Amino acid sequence: MAFAFQEESNKSLFNIIVAILIVVAVGGGAYLLFFAKAPLIEMVAPPEVGSVTELSKVDFSASDLSGSAVFSSLKRNVSEAEAGPAGRVNPFSPF
């Protein structure tokens, strides 16, 4: 009568190693998702853009736009949208 103790221990050792790898992968993914700092975007703005301080000094007022002669001369080329049919009275009734 022969007993195969070695095969049983190899399977259990393999299962333990796989379980440890899964726990490490899930733990690493959770760390990267919740605790790691997000990488910063490192991009140099082109010189045509100018600086942000110049853009922040721009003063925009809606009254300046609506009182402008150029804005008044604009014409609407698109007609107003019309409401289509609303659908059935009871959407759950059989056809």
MODELLER restraints for C-alpha pairs under 7 A, 6 or more apart:
rsr = mdl.restraints
at = mdl.atoms
rsr.add(forms.Gaussian(group=physical.xy_distance, feature=features.Distance(at['CA:65:A'], at['CA:71:A']), mean=6.65, stdev=0.5))
